[in-house]
Amino acid sequence: MQGRSRLVWLSGLTALGLMSSHALAPIQPDPHWIKAAGPEWNSMTPEAKQAYLAGFLTGSALQQAGGAGSRDSASLFETLDSLRRGGFQFPYAPNVYAARINDYYWWQNHRPLPIWYALREVNRDLKRLTQRDSQ
């Protein structure tokens, strides 16, 4: 009886150890934003995609305004307002980019490409279509 209870006890410890080692498996960190590609995009919720794109567009607008010579917050505000009316480098709303990037990553050969690259390609195509339609 003592040998049997010891076997049950050891079996229980072994099972507990296996379960806890699986539960404590290292969590895969999210890839750096510069490396995030189609698989990461496709795993995002619609809300996360909108937040990602809003952040990207804000960063792009600030970089563009800084490149235009904004030195303080007042001139930055004026430059951003002027760019809003006159043309951001990435002028479309986050939902427009989200829809187009979803289409972009539908193609299997695009999935390894980073999200920033997909945004650049989608933006270029949208601008080309807009210019062609306005002619």
C-alpha positions in Angstrom: 0.0 0.0 0.0 2.8 2.4 0.8 4.5 1.7 -2.6 1.3 2.4 -4.4 0.6 5.7 -2.7 4.2 6.8 -3.4 3.6 5.9 -7.1 0.4 8.0 -7.1 2.1 10.8 -5.4 5.1 10.8 -7.8 2.7 10.6 -10.8 0.8 13.6 -9.5 4.0 15.6 -9.0 5.2 14.7 -12.5 1.8 15.7 -14.0 1.9 19.0 -12.0 5.5 19.6 -13.2 4.5 19.1 -16.8 1.5 21.3 -16.5 3.4 24.1 -14.8 6.3 23.9 -17.2 3.9 24.3 -20.1 2.1 27.2 -18.3 5.5 28.9 -17.6 6.8 28.5 -21.2 8.5 31.7 -22.3 6.1 34.1 -23.9 7.1 35.2 -27.4 7.7 38.9 -27.4 5.9 41.0 -30.0 8.3 41.8 -32.8 9.8 45.2 -32.9 7.5 47.6 -34.8 10.0 47.8 -37.7 9.8 44.0 -38.2 6.1 43.5 -37.7 4.7 42.1 -40.9 1.6 40.4 -42.4 1.1 37.8 -39.7 1.2 40.4 -37.0 -1.2 42.6 -38.9 -3.6 39.8 -39.5 -3.5 38.8 -35.8 -4.5 42.4 -34.7 -8.1 43.3 -33.8 -9.7 46.0 -35.8 -9.3 48.4 -32.8 -5.6 47.5 -32.6 -5.2 48.2 -36.3 -6.8 51.6 -36.0 -4.6 52.4 -33.0 -1.4 51.3 -34.9 -2.4 53.3 -37.9 -3.3 56.4 -35.9 0.1 56.2 -34.2 1.9 55.8 -37.5 0.1 58.7 -39.1 0.7 60.9 -36.1 4.4 60.1 -36.1 4.6 60.7 -39.9 2.8 64.1 -39.5 5.2 65.1 -36.7 8.2 64.1 -38.7 6.9 66.0 -41.8 6.2 69.1 -39.7 9.7 68.9 -38.1 11.2 68.6 -41.5 9.4 71.8 -42.5 11.3 73.7 -39.9 9.0 73.8 -36.9 11.2 74.8 -33.9 8.6 75.3 -31.1 5.1 74.2 -30.2 3.5 77.2 -31.7 5.2 76.8 -35.1 4.6 73.0 -34.9 0.9 73.6 -34.4 0.8 76.1 -37.3 2.8 73.7 -39.6 0.6 70.8 -38.7 -2.6 72.8 -39.4 -1.1 74.0 -42.7 -0.1 70.4 -43.7 -3.6 69.2 -42.8 -5.1 71.6 -45.4 -2.2 71.3 -47.8 -1.1 67.7 -47.8 0.3 65.3 -45.4 2.7 62.7 -46.8 0.1 60.1 -45.6 -3.1 62.0 -46.2 -5.8 59.4 -45.8 -7.7 58.3 -42.7 -6.7 55.2 -40.7 -9.7 53.2 -41.8 -8.8 53.8 -45.5 -5.3 52.4 -44.8 -6.7 49.5 -42.8 -8.9 48.4 -45.6 -6.2 48.6 -48.2 -3.6 46.9 -46.0 -6.0 44.1 -45.3 -6.2 43.7 -49.1 -2.5 44.0 -49.5 -1.8 41.2 -47.0 -4.4 38.9 -48.7 -1.6 38.1 -51.2 0.6 35.5 -49.7 3.8 36.9 -51.2 3.1 40.2 -49.4 2.8 38.7 -45.9 6.6 38.6 -45.1 6.8 42.4 -45.9 6.8 44.8 -42.9 3.7 46.8 -42.1 5.6 50.1 -42.7 6.5 48.9 -46.2 2.8 47.9 -46.8 1.8 51.4 -45.7 4.2 53.0 -48.1 3.1 50.9 -51.0 -0.6 51.4 -50.2 -0.1 55.2 -49.9 1.7 55.3 -53.2 -1.1 53.4 -54.9 -3.8 55.6 -53.4 -2.0 58.8 -54.4 -1.5 57.4 -57.9 -5.2 56.5 -58.2 -6.3 59.9 -56.8 -4.1 61.8 -59.2 -5.3 59.7 -62.2 -8.9 60.3 -61.2 -8.4 64.1 -60.9 -7.0 64.4 -64.4 
